[in-house]
Amino acid sequence: MNNFIFQNSTKVYFGEGCVKEYLACLTKNAQTILLAYGGGSIKRNGVYDEITGILKGAGKTIVEFSGIMSNPTYAKVQDGAKLAWASAMAENGVLKIGKVTDFQAHQIEHQLGAYTNCNHGVGLAVIHPVLYRHIYKSGTARFTRWAQNVWGIAPKGSDEETAAAGIDALAAFIKEIGLPTSFAELGIPDDTDFRAVADSTNVTAGCCKKLTRDEICEILQECL
């Protein structure tokens, strides 16, 4: 590539009356003006008529370049800000105040990671649906609300059916976004010492069912 010098400085004139005050003097040394804009709003709100009127009055030749897509940067920033705020609220402990929370899946995966070096996030993706199928009947009301409020599941014949449909929706979403759905996909062999993982897992309060070591071992084996 040849050497070159490129300058792309931008000066913004912002505020009411700026077009009328500055446009003519800013274009005094140019005869042909490129007018670039997006959709039809510039014509509906009167800006187009104001600009072209000033330029034509100054004897300028106007070349129009319309149909430019709006800059998505602002929307992305807003979405990023919302995500950052939601993440902060999820992790700073505010939502847990006054509650006994359920982190049993995390405790199971922590020990799995200790024995297999499994990434925490993908391990949770595999464990959660299997764990939930083991415990949802002990917390049917909680799982039913979750199925309806998070996954939009319409009430089924019974609350247990609605709760189970919510777990199916979670499993389908995990698969849809490309996360693993089994330990096999993570390269975790079936001869992993799941008994040692289960026996060393911290059994926490907050889970709707207090799991035994045998149940934890079963859950891990079903994740294969």
Backbone bond lengths (Angstrom), bond angles and torsions (degrees), N, CA, C in turn:
res aa  C-N    CA-C-N  psi(-1)  N-CA   C-N-CA  omega(-1)  CA-C   N-CA-C  phi
1 M - - - 1.459 - - 1.528 109.19 -
2 N 1.328 116.69 138.94 1.452 121.50 179.08 1.528 111.08 -75.42
3 N 1.312 115.57 152.06 1.460 120.24 176.09 1.524 110.80 -68.97
4 F 1.324 116.13 144.93 1.458 119.08 176.58 1.517 109.44 -156.75
5 I 1.311 116.05 164.32 1.465 122.88 174.87 1.517 107.95 -116.90
6 F 1.330 116.48 128.67 1.459 121.60 -178.33 1.516 109.15 -128.60
7 Q 1.320 117.19 130.14 1.461 122.31 177.54 1.514 109.03 -125.43
8 N 1.314 116.42 127.06 1.460 120.46 -176.46 1.522 109.65 -130.33
9 S 1.306 116.14 56.62 1.461 120.32 -178.92 1.521 110.56 -78.16
10 T 1.317 115.83 148.48 1.473 121.32 -179.44 1.525 109.22 -130.38
11 K 1.298 115.04 132.39 1.460 120.30 175.89 1.515 107.91 -118.58
12 V 1.303 116.44 126.18 1.461 121.08 -174.65 1.527 109.95 -106.79
13 Y 1.332 115.92 128.79 1.459 122.43 173.40 1.522 106.43 -107.65
14 F 1.316 116.13 108.83 1.458 120.11 -172.89 1.521 109.88 -120.81
15 G 1.323 115.95 136.64 1.452 119.89 174.98 1.518 112.06 135.40
16 E 1.306 115.23 163.66 1.460 121.38 -179.49 1.537 110.82 -64.46
17 G 1.335 115.37 130.59 1.456 120.26 176.93 1.517 114.89 85.95
18 C 1.333 117.83 1.74 1.468 120.71 -177.21 1.523 112.44 -64.49
19 V 1.338 117.46 -37.92 1.468 120.37 -178.82 1.529 109.94 -60.72
20 K 1.308 115.61 -49.55 1.465 120.45 -178.27 1.528 111.89 -65.15
21 E 1.343 115.93 -35.33 1.452 119.67 -174.68 1.517 113.29 -79.74
22 Y 1.333 117.10 -36.73 1.467 119.42 -169.29 1.532 115.59 -112.53
23 L 1.341 118.98 -24.63 1.454 119.86 -169.57 1.529 113.43 -58.85
24 A 1.295 117.25 -46.00 1.466 120.24 -176.70 1.521 111.99 -62.10
25 C 1.332 116.82 -44.74 1.464 118.89 -178.34 1.524 112.12 -72.01
26 L 1.328 117.08 -30.70 1.463 120.15 179.43 1.525 112.05 -70.09
27 T 1.317 117.09 -26.04 1.466 120.80 -177.24 1.525 112.89 -106.65
28 K 1.315 117.96 12.62 1.466 120.33 -173.82 1.524 113.06 -64.09
29 N 1.342 117.35 -27.05 1.467 120.17 -177.98 1.528 113.01 -96.13
30 A 1.316 116.86 8.25 1.467 120.54 -179.44 1.525 109.68 -124.09
31 Q 1.333 116.17 140.97 1.461 119.79 179.24 1.520 111.41 -96.52
32 T 1.318 116.05 -38.07 1.468 120.51 -178.76 1.526 108.91 -108.14
33 I 1.323 115.57 128.34 1.466 121.80 -176.04 1.524 109.66 -116.55
34 L 1.327 116.16 127.63 1.463 121.00 174.11 1.524 108.41 -88.54
35 L 1.322 116.59 118.23 1.463 121.98 178.87 1.526 108.34 -103.13
36 A 1.320 115.86 105.63 1.469 121.18 -177.72 1.523 109.54 -104.47
37 Y 1.325 116.23 132.79 1.468 120.20 179.47 1.525 109.65 -156.20
38 G 1.308 114.78 172.99 1.463 119.72 -174.07 1.508 113.41 -93.61
39 G 1.326 115.92 -109.75 1.463 120.08 -176.58 1.511 112.45 -88.84
40 G 1.318 115.46 -140.58 1.464 119.39 -173.64 1.507 115.45 -93.75
41 S 1.335 118.46 -4.09 1.464 119.63 -174.65 1.521 112.13 -63.08
42 I 1.311 117.98 -33.01 1.464 121.29 -179.40 1.531 111.43 -63.80
43 K 1.324 115.60 -25.92 1.462 119.32 177.84 1.522 111.49 -87.60
44 R 1.315 115.69 -33.54 1.462 119.19 -179.77 1.521 112.36 -71.67
45 N 1.337 117.17 -34.07 1.463 119.08 -175.80 1.529 114.07 -91.59
46 G 1.337 117.35 2.68 1.455 120.68 174.38 1.518 115.11 90.75
47 V 1.324 117.86 -7.19 1.466 120.95 -178.21 1.527 111.04 -64.85
48 Y 1.332 116.28 -41.24 1.468 120.68 -178.65 1.531 110.48 -59.74
49 D 1.333 116.42 -48.22 1.472 120.10 -178.78 1.518 111.14 -63.47
50 E 1.342 116.46 -37.32 1.458 119.46 -179.19 1.532 110.87 -66.30
51 I 1.331 116.23 -45.98 1.471 120.26 -177.46 1.523 111.09 -66.79
52 T 1.329 116.38 -49.91 1.467 118.71 -177.49 1.520 111.16 -65.50
53 G 1.333 117.37 -32.74 1.464 120.15 177.67 1.515 111.61 -63.42
54 I 1.335 116.52 -43.32 1.468 120.74 179.77 1.524 110.45 -66.59
55 L 1.323 116.83 -43.92 1.466 120.65 -177.57 1.528 111.64 -67.57
56 K 1.304 116.84 -42.84 1.468 119.80 178.62 1.524 110.66 -66.47
57 G 1.328 115.44 -36.63 1.460 119.18 178.20 1.519 111.93 -64.34
58 A 1.335 115.30 -26.53 1.466 119.79 178.74 1.521 111.48 -91.79
59 G 1.346 116.50 5.30 1.458 120.86 176.82 1.512 114.39 77.53
60 K 1.324 117.43 24.11 1.457 120.52 -178.49 1.527 111.88 -86.21
61 T 1.321 115.27 151.56 1.461 121.86 172.03 1.524 107.81 -93.40
62 I 1.322 116.95 125.73 1.467 121.22 -175.35 1.528 109.86 -105.77
63 V 1.317 116.19 126.75 1.458 122.56 172.74 1.525 106.76 -110.72
64 E 1.313 116.41 119.95 1.469 119.67 -175.98 1.529 111.89 -94.25
65 F 1.331 114.39 138.99 1.467 121.68 175.00 1.524 106.15 -130.54
66 S 1.329 116.23 96.06 1.462 120.71 -173.97 1.529 111.16 -106.30
67 G 1.323 115.10 174.28 1.465 120.90 175.63 1.513 114.66 82.13
68 I 1.319 118.26 15.22 1.467 120.83 179.47 1.525 109.04 -70.78
69 M 1.332 115.74 133.70 1.463 119.94 179.08 1.513 109.89 -68.26
70 S 1.316 116.28 145.24 1.465 120.32 179.38 1.519 110.18 -66.73
71 N 1.303 115.34 149.57 1.458 121.24 179.91 1.527 108.86 -70.80
72 P 1.326 117.59 121.72 1.464 119.66 -177.44 1.521 113.55 -82.89
73 T 1.327 117.84 -0.17 1.461 120.73 -173.90 1.517 112.07 -56.81
74 Y 1.346 116.84 -45.72 1.466 119.69 -177.00 1.519 110.73 -61.65
75 A 1.340 115.95 -43.66 1.466 119.45 179.77 1.519 110.40 -62.52
76 K 1.336 116.32 -40.84 1.467 119.27 179.39 1.512 111.44 -64.24
77 V 1.334 115.57 -40.00 1.462 119.34 178.22 1.518 110.49 -62.79
78 Q 1.330 116.36 -43.05 1.458 120.56 179.20 1.517 111.13 -62.47
79 D 1.349 115.94 -45.10 1.465 119.73 178.53 1.524 110.71 -62.35
80 G 1.328 116.00 -40.92 1.456 119.82 178.22 1.504 112.47 -63.41
81 A 1.338 115.23 -39.33 1.464 119.51 178.81 1.527 111.04 -64.93
82 K 1.329 116.23 -40.77 1.465 119.72 178.47 1.520 111.01 -63.90
83 L 1.344 116.15 -41.81 1.459 120.52 179.24 1.525 110.90 -64.54
84 A 1.334 115.99 -42.69 1.462 120.14 179.51 1.526 111.03 -62.46
85 W 1.339 115.99 -41.85 1.466 120.19 179.60 1.520 110.81 -65.92
86 A 1.329 116.58 -44.93 1.467 119.95 179.33 1.530 110.46 -62.03
87 S 1.327 116.56 -40.68 1.462 120.51 179.23 1.522 110.98 -64.36
88 A 1.328 115.55 -42.26 1.462 119.27 179.46 1.522 111.18 -62.82
89 M 1.333 116.47 -43.21 1.464 120.50 179.84 1.531 111.23 -66.41
90 A 1.322 116.42 -31.85 1.464 119.94 -179.09 1.519 111.81 -73.19
91 E 1.337 116.56 -28.83 1.464 119.78 -171.82 1.522 115.19 -109.05
92 N 1.319 118.24 -10.72 1.471 117.94 -173.90 1.528 113.71 -88.21
93 G 1.318 117.01 -1.11 1.458 120.33 175.14 1.515 115.00 91.84
94 V 1.338 118.34 -8.43 1.465 120.53 -176.94 1.532 111.10 -61.40
95 L 1.336 116.46 -41.69 1.466 119.76 -176.88 1.530 112.52 -70.18
96 K 1.324 116.50 -13.95 1.468 119.90 -176.55 1.524 112.86 -96.41
97 I 1.327 116.06 -7.01 1.462 119.13 -175.52 1.531 109.94 -60.43
98 G 1.322 115.27 128.51 1.461 120.69 178.40 1.511 114.35 79.30
99 K 1.332 117.33 7.54 1.458 120.44 -177.59 1.528 110.84 -125.44
100 V 1.316 115.32 154.04 1.461 121.30 168.47 1.511 105.99 -99.57
101 T 1.321 117.74 112.72 1.463 121.78 -172.24 1.522 111.47 -96.45
102 D 1.322 114.53 160.60 1.459 121.65 -175.21 1.526 110.01 -104.69
103 F 1.326 116.36 110.14 1.456 121.49 176.67 1.530 111.02 -122.52
104 Q 1.338 115.46 29.91 1.463 118.09 -176.77 1.525 112.09 -64.04
105 A 1.338 117.13 -38.99 1.465 119.81 179.24 1.526 110.47 -61.00
106 H 1.327 116.55 -39.78 1.462 120.58 179.92 1.524 110.93 -65.41
107 Q 1.316 116.20 -40.38 1.465 119.61 179.66 1.533 110.89 -63.64
108 I 1.313 116.22 -40.84 1.470 120.07 178.07 1.524 110.12 -63.14
109 E 1.333 115.80 -45.35 1.464 118.69 -176.92 1.526 111.77 -69.43
110 H 1.330 116.81 -33.46 1.473 118.92 177.74 1.528 110.18 -56.54
111 Q 1.318 116.30 -44.78 1.465 119.47 -179.41 1.524 111.66 -72.21
112 L 1.327 116.24 -35.01 1.462 119.12 175.38 1.528 109.61 -60.76
113 G 1.332 115.66 -42.92 1.454 120.00 179.04 1.517 112.32 -63.58
114 A 1.328 115.70 -34.12 1.464 119.53 179.17 1.526 111.29 -65.73
115 Y 1.321 116.60 -33.01 1.463 120.74 -177.33 1.527 113.26 -93.23
116 T 1.337 117.53 -21.04 1.472 119.62 -174.13 1.523 113.60 -126.79
117 N 1.332 118.13 -7.06 1.463 122.50 -175.12 1.530 111.50 63.06
118 C 1.326 116.10 28.53 1.467 122.02 179.65 1.528 110.04 -71.30
119 N 1.325 116.45 136.68 1.463 121.34 174.81 1.529 109.71 -61.27
120 H 1.328 116.18 135.54 1.466 120.51 -173.46 1.523 112.75 -60.53
121 G 1.327 117.02 -46.35 1.470 120.11 -175.60 1.514 112.93 -64.08
122 V 1.319 116.72 -48.04 1.467 118.75 -178.10 1.523 110.67 -70.33
123 G 1.334 116.82 -31.01 1.459 119.21 175.40 1.515 111.46 -63.34
124 L 1.330 116.24 -41.22 1.470 120.54 177.57 1.527 111.17 -63.95
125 A 1.340 116.42 -36.70 1.465 119.77 179.84 1.524 110.84 -60.13
126 V 1.319 116.62 -37.35 1.471 120.45 179.89 1.522 110.91 -77.15
127 I 1.326 116.48 -42.15 1.465 120.55 -172.08 1.528 113.08 -73.26
128 H 1.319 118.49 -39.39 1.466 120.57 -170.10 1.532 114.25 -55.60
129 P 1.340 119.96 -53.63 1.469 117.44 -178.37 1.527 113.00 -60.52
130 V 1.328 117.03 -38.60 1.471 120.61 -179.63 1.524 110.24 -66.91
131 L 1.319 116.62 -45.06 1.463 120.56 177.55 1.518 111.09 -60.35
132 Y 1.338 116.56 -45.71 1.457 120.09 -178.03 1.524 112.20 -61.53
133 R 1.310 116.88 -36.33 1.472 119.19 178.84 1.528 111.55 -67.35
134 H 1.326 116.41 -23.39 1.462 120.45 177.39 1.523 112.29 -80.22
135 I 1.313 117.76 -27.05 1.466 119.16 -169.28 1.524 114.94 -115.94
136 Y 1.344 118.98 -11.28 1.464 118.91 -168.74 1.519 113.95 -63.48
137 K 1.334 117.73 -28.32 1.460 119.28 -179.74 1.524 112.03 -70.56
138 S 1.323 115.77 -18.15 1.466 119.95 176.70 1.521 111.59 -87.93
139 G 1.320 116.84 -8.68 1.465 120.96 177.87 1.514 110.07 -141.13
140 T 1.323 115.83 48.11 1.465 121.15 -172.52 1.524 112.76 -56.44
141 A 1.311 117.45 -44.03 1.467 120.07 -177.52 1.525 110.49 -61.82
142 R 1.319 117.11 -42.42 1.468 121.50 -179.67 1.532 110.73 -64.52
143 F 1.323 115.64 -45.93 1.462 119.77 -178.66 1.530 111.75 -69.89
144 T 1.320 116.98 -30.53 1.463 120.03 177.53 1.526 110.48 -67.22
145 R 1.334 117.22 -45.51 1.472 120.69 176.84 1.530 110.43 -59.74
146 W 1.307 116.13 -42.54 1.469 121.60 179.55 1.524 110.92 -62.21
147 A 1.329 116.76 -43.74 1.466 120.90 -179.97 1.527 111.16 -62.14
148 Q 1.335 116.47 -41.61 1.463 120.31 -177.10 1.523 112.20 -77.59
149 N 1.342 117.30 -43.41 1.462 120.86 -173.40 1.522 113.47 -81.79
150 V 1.330 117.26 -31.83 1.464 120.49 -178.39 1.521 111.59 -94.73
151 W 1.311 117.26 -43.80 1.469 120.90 -174.01 1.518 114.21 -103.50
152 G 1.329 117.14 -3.84 1.461 119.95 177.25 1.513 113.58 67.70
153 I 1.320 116.68 29.00 1.465 121.12 -179.46 1.531 109.50 -74.86
154 A 1.316 116.26 126.86 1.463 120.59 175.47 1.526 109.33 -72.04
155 P 1.326 117.93 145.34 1.464 120.36 -179.56 1.526 111.66 -54.31
156 K 1.329 115.16 134.75 1.457 121.31 178.84 1.529 109.40 -96.09
157 G 1.325 115.13 -163.91 1.456 119.52 -179.54 1.510 113.36 -63.31
158 S 1.322 116.76 -30.37 1.458 121.51 178.02 1.521 108.53 -144.23
159 D 1.335 115.84 164.26 1.456 119.96 178.19 1.531 111.15 -62.50
160 E 1.331 116.10 -36.19 1.465 119.10 179.22 1.526 111.01 -62.78
161 E 1.321 117.16 -39.24 1.465 120.73 178.17 1.525 110.89 -66.44
162 T 1.332 116.18 -39.66 1.463 119.98 178.30 1.521 110.40 -64.32
163 A 1.337 115.83 -44.31 1.461 120.63 179.20 1.521 110.85 -61.31
164 A 1.319 116.98 -44.15 1.467 121.34 -179.83 1.528 110.91 -63.32
165 A 1.333 116.52 -37.34 1.468 120.50 178.13 1.534 110.79 -64.71
166 G 1.327 116.27 -34.17 1.457 120.05 176.52 1.519 111.74 -64.93
167 I 1.308 116.35 -40.13 1.471 120.66 177.95 1.526 109.92 -66.09
168 D 1.323 116.75 -40.21 1.469 120.20 176.14 1.529 110.95 -61.28
169 A 1.338 116.05 -38.80 1.466 120.35 179.11 1.523 110.78 -65.12
170 L 1.319 116.91 -40.38 1.464 121.13 176.92 1.529 110.38 -61.42
171 A 1.341 116.68 -47.21 1.460 121.04 -179.51 1.529 111.16 -61.30
172 A 1.330 116.30 -40.06 1.466 120.71 179.56 1.522 110.78 -66.33
173 F 1.341 116.65 -38.95 1.465 120.77 179.45 1.525 110.93 -65.83
174 I 1.321 116.43 -42.62 1.467 121.05 178.29 1.524 110.18 -58.47
175 K 1.318 116.16 -43.34 1.460 120.06 178.49 1.526 111.61 -68.13
176 E 1.330 116.61 -40.34 1.469 121.57 -176.94 1.528 111.90 -61.76
177 I 1.325 117.10 -38.27 1.461 119.60 -177.27 1.525 112.62 -87.13
178 G 1.321 116.22 5.47 1.455 120.04 171.83 1.514 116.04 88.36
179 L 1.330 117.47 12.45 1.457 119.71 176.06 1.522 109.94 -81.92
180 P 1.311 117.92 155.24 1.470 120.15 -179.03 1.519 111.49 -68.41
181 T 1.311 115.57 152.68 1.465 121.12 179.93 1.528 112.16 -119.85
182 S 1.325 116.93 3.70 1.469 120.38 178.88 1.519 109.49 -152.34
183 F 1.330 115.31 157.21 1.460 119.61 176.18 1.524 110.93 -65.28
184 A 1.328 116.35 -30.21 1.462 119.69 179.35 1.529 110.78 -58.10
185 E 1.331 116.05 -39.63 1.465 120.31 178.31 1.517 111.82 -64.83
186 L 1.319 116.69 -23.95 1.463 121.42 179.67 1.517 112.15 -91.00
187 G 1.325 116.15 -1.58 1.460 119.41 -179.47 1.515 113.60 78.94
188 I 1.334 116.56 16.99 1.464 120.47 178.03 1.530 108.15 -84.41
189 P 1.333 119.07 117.14 1.475 121.47 -174.68 1.518 112.18 -71.05
190 D 1.327 115.52 155.28 1.465 119.76 -178.31 1.518 113.08 -73.72
191 D 1.345 117.66 -9.30 1.464 119.60 176.30 1.521 112.60 -95.65
192 T 1.346 116.25 14.59 1.462 120.74 175.00 1.528 109.43 -59.10
193 D 1.305 116.59 143.83 1.467 120.45 -177.59 1.529 109.90 -78.16
194 F 1.330 115.11 75.50 1.463 119.85 -179.06 1.530 111.93 -66.24
195 R 1.319 116.33 -27.04 1.459 118.62 177.10 1.524 110.15 -63.15
196 A 1.323 116.98 -42.33 1.463 120.08 178.30 1.524 110.82 -66.22
197 V 1.322 116.21 -38.33 1.468 120.20 177.48 1.528 109.77 -61.35
198 A 1.337 116.06 -47.59 1.466 120.63 -178.72 1.515 112.01 -64.21
199 D 1.320 115.99 -42.89 1.467 120.01 -176.77 1.524 112.34 -67.76
200 S 1.311 117.39 -24.03 1.466 120.68 -178.57 1.521 113.01 -99.93
201 T 1.345 117.47 -1.01 1.466 121.00 -179.88 1.521 111.01 -73.61
202 N 1.315 115.80 136.73 1.458 121.51 175.96 1.524 108.92 -76.85
203 V 1.310 117.82 118.43 1.462 122.17 177.74 1.523 107.84 -87.46
204 T 1.335 115.62 116.67 1.463 120.56 -170.77 1.517 112.97 -103.39
205 A 1.323 114.62 160.66 1.465 120.43 172.02 1.520 108.43 -77.93
206 G 1.312 116.53 162.81 1.461 121.24 176.46 1.502 113.45 103.65
207 C 1.327 117.70 -29.50 1.459 120.46 177.39 1.526 108.67 -69.39
208 C 1.324 116.45 142.07 1.468 118.99 -176.59 1.530 112.18 -67.89
209 K 1.325 116.89 -12.95 1.458 120.88 175.66 1.517 108.68 -138.70
210 K 1.305 117.65 126.83 1.460 120.74 177.37 1.520 108.57 -77.29
211 L 1.297 116.01 112.31 1.460 120.97 -174.25 1.520 111.35 -79.36
212 T 1.322 114.93 145.05 1.456 119.97 171.43 1.521 108.83 -87.61
213 R 1.305 116.84 165.94 1.462 120.50 177.02 1.528 111.07 -61.42
214 D 1.335 116.35 -37.41 1.469 119.96 179.19 1.522 111.08 -63.69
215 E 1.351 116.48 -40.29 1.461 119.74 179.43 1.529 111.00 -65.78
216 I 1.320 116.17 -40.00 1.466 119.31 178.05 1.520 110.16 -62.64
217 C 1.317 116.62 -40.78 1.464 120.74 178.24 1.523 110.16 -63.48
218 E 1.331 117.51 -41.14 1.476 121.24 177.78 1.528 111.28 -62.24
219 I 1.328 115.71 -42.68 1.466 120.51 179.86 1.530 110.05 -60.07
220 L 1.313 116.15 -46.10 1.463 120.80 -179.93 1.522 111.41 -62.19
221 Q 1.317 117.07 -41.57 1.464 120.02 179.80 1.529 111.40 -67.55
222 E 1.337 116.37 -35.15 1.467 119.53 179.00 1.525 111.77 -70.35
223 C 1.329 117.14 -19.17 1.459 120.93 178.90 1.533 111.81 -75.09
224 L 1.312 117.34 -11.60 1.468 119.44 179.32 1.519 111.92 -64.15
